[in-house]
Amino acid sequence: MADQKTEDRKGGPGHTVVLAVVLVFPILKVAWTVGGGDAAWDVLVALEPKNWVDVLMGMVRNSVILAFVLAVVVSRMTFVFMAARGSLHDGTDRRALILGTLMSLISPIAFGLLMTVFFGWRWGVFTALVAWLLRQGVVLEYLTGHRGGRERSARLAPWQHRAVSAERIVATLLSVVVLPIVAFAVALNGESWASLVKCEVQIGAVRRPGTLIELTRMGDGIVGWDLDRQEVANADGCVKVDGLVVREPWWR
């Protein structure tokens, strides 16, 4: 079990995938959406590193499935990480079980509230419930000593073994299979990560209408990616466009 605890200290299975989703897939999103190469670099320079997280936030906000899977995976990963560092105390008495249950509720409720704000209460309740259920095997194993790297203090019933194994399989599939597939699909779906806006674009001394992907706000106007001229441009007098489609998705 020592090896399991060492893995838990990294956040459990899938922590590398989560890092890739957070760090790499937003850049892939930009590259596919604007056409790659110099265009992608120009957009990233205009965004500046401090705003790159806006791309990830846009991907999550525009895909309820990605938001759900990422919330569940991150919730479990942080719980496993904290459990390996002593947040769950050993013991099977009532007090330990109550504290373990309460500890396992905090993050699911928080993610559930976020999902409720952006996608409605049904997704909020569903996310909180799934995130909580995928923690219960961890709680049980740490409280009974089956995962803490010490001599086991209590035996697990056969049904508990099956429940713990099922939880591990589901958690692993979500983190190392489902999450990267969903993130890849969202990155290459051809939709903008930010609002599309129709603006008056300044081109030298000339102004003309254009459609842009909003990158950053600048005074009364914006800095955006001009879809017609394929370049970063300054614009003002912007009106939001319904829809986010910029190009065909990769699979077409």
Solvent accessible surface area in square Angstrom, and as a share of the most:
residue,aa,sasa,rsa
1,M,97,0.43
2,A,68,0.52
3,D,123,0.64
4,Q,40,0.18
5,K,51,0.22
6,T,75,0.43
7,E,58,0.26
8,D,0,0.00
9,R,103,0.38
10,K,116,0.49
11,G,4,0.04
12,G,0,0.00
13,P,49,0.31
14,G,9,0.09
15,H,44,0.20
16,T,92,0.53
17,V,32,0.19
18,V,8,0.05
19,L,102,0.51
20,A,35,0.27
21,V,0,0.00
22,V,55,0.32
23,L,114,0.57
24,V,87,0.50
25,F,27,0.11
26,P,9,0.06
27,I,70,0.35
28,L,59,0.29
29,K,4,0.02
30,V,0,0.00
31,A,27,0.21
32,W,59,0.21
33,T,3,0.02
34,V,6,0.03
35,G,52,0.50
36,G,19,0.19
37,G,66,0.63
38,D,119,0.62
39,A,19,0.15
40,A,8,0.07
41,W,160,0.56
42,D,64,0.33
43,V,0,0.00
44,L,14,0.07
45,V,84,0.48
46,A,24,0.19
47,L,1,0.01
48,E,78,0.35
49,P,98,0.61
50,K,149,0.63
51,N,31,0.16
52,W,86,0.30
53,V,79,0.46
54,D,58,0.30
55,V,1,0.01
56,L,21,0.11
57,M,118,0.53
58,G,10,0.09
59,M,1,0.00
60,V,34,0.19
61,R,115,0.42
62,N,63,0.32
63,S,18,0.12
64,V,39,0.22
65,I,83,0.42
66,L,0,0.00
67,A,4,0.03
68,F,23,0.10
69,V,4,0.02
70,L,21,0.10
71,A,8,0.06
72,V,1,0.01
73,V,9,0.05
74,V,33,0.19
75,S,0,0.00
76,R,15,0.06
77,M,37,0.17
78,T,58,0.34
79,F,9,0.04
80,V,0,0.00
81,F,76,0.32
82,M,96,0.43
83,A,2,0.02
84,A,1,0.01
85,R,113,0.41
86,G,42,0.40
87,S,28,0.18
88,L,11,0.05
89,H,124,0.55
90,D,73,0.38
91,G,20,0.19
92,T,68,0.39
93,D,83,0.43
94,R,193,0.70
95,R,173,0.63
96,A,11,0.08
97,L,81,0.40
98,I,91,0.46
99,L,68,0.34
100,G,2,0.02
101,T,51,0.30
102,L,94,0.47
103,M,67,0.30
104,S,0,0.00
105,L,58,0.29
106,I,115,0.59
107,S,24,0.15
108,P,1,0.01
109,I,90,0.46
110,A,49,0.38
111,F,48,0.20
112,G,5,0.05
113,L,112,0.56
114,L,98,0.49
115,M,8,0.03
116,T,52,0.30
117,V,111,0.64
118,F,101,0.42
119,F,48,0.20
120,G,31,0.30
121,W,150,0.53
122,R,170,0.62
123,W,73,0.26
124,G,2,0.02
125,V,87,0.50
126,F,96,0.40
127,T,0,0.00
128,A,22,0.17
129,L,92,0.46
130,V,27,0.15
131,A,0,0.00
132,W,67,0.24
133,L,90,0.45
134,L,14,0.07
135,R,4,0.02
136,Q,47,0.21
137,G,7,0.06
138,V,0,0.00
139,V,10,0.06
140,L,38,0.19
141,E,8,0.04
142,Y,6,0.02
143,L,2,0.01
144,T,7,0.04
145,G,0,0.00
146,H,8,0.04
147,R,3,0.01
148,G,14,0.14
149,G,44,0.42
150,R,88,0.32
151,E,152,0.68
152,R,127,0.46
153,S,71,0.46
154,A,29,0.23
155,R,227,0.83
156,L,16,0.08
157,A,35,0.27
158,P,95,0.60
159,W,154,0.54
160,Q,34,0.15
161,H,85,0.38
162,R,156,0.57
163,A,50,0.39
164,V,9,0.05
165,S,57,0.37
166,A,53,0.41
167,E,14,0.06
168,R,77,0.28
169,I,104,0.53
170,V,67,0.39
171,A,7,0.06
172,T,49,0.28
173,L,90,0.45
174,L,25,0.13
175,S,4,0.03
176,V,58,0.33
177,V,63,0.36
178,V,52,0.30
179,L,0,0.00
180,P,32,0.20
181,I,109,0.55
182,V,24,0.14
183,A,0,0.00
184,F,82,0.34
185,A,38,0.30
186,V,13,0.07
187,A,0,0.00
188,L,8,0.04
189,N,35,0.18
190,G,0,0.00
191,E,53,0.24
192,S,1,0.00
193,W,9,0.03
194,A,27,0.21
195,S,36,0.23
196,L,10,0.05
197,V,8,0.04
198,K,119,0.50
199,C,5,0.03
200,E,66,0.30
201,V,0,0.00
202,Q,72,0.32
203,I,43,0.22
204,G,69,0.66
205,A,103,0.80
206,V,95,0.54
207,R,116,0.42
208,R,58,0.21
209,P,101,0.63
210,G,9,0.08
211,T,25,0.15
212,L,0,0.00
213,I,0,0.00
214,E,30,0.13
215,L,12,0.06
216,T,33,0.19
217,R,169,0.62
218,M,93,0.42
219,G,80,0.77
220,D,148,0.76
221,G,9,0.09
222,I,1,0.00
223,V,22,0.13
224,G,0,0.00
225,W,2,0.01
226,D,0,0.00
227,L,38,0.19
228,D,99,0.51
229,R,110,0.40
230,Q,95,0.42
231,E,64,0.29
232,V,53,0.31
233,A,11,0.08
234,N,74,0.38
235,A,7,0.05
236,D,48,0.25
237,G,59,0.57
238,C,42,0.25
239,V,103,0.59
240,K,144,0.61
241,V,38,0.22
242,D,142,0.74
243,G,49,0.47
244,L,43,0.21
245,V,105,0.60
246,V,38,0.22
247,R,86,0.31
248,E,103,0.46
249,P,15,0.10
250,W,142,0.50
251,W,135,0.47
252,R,203,0.74
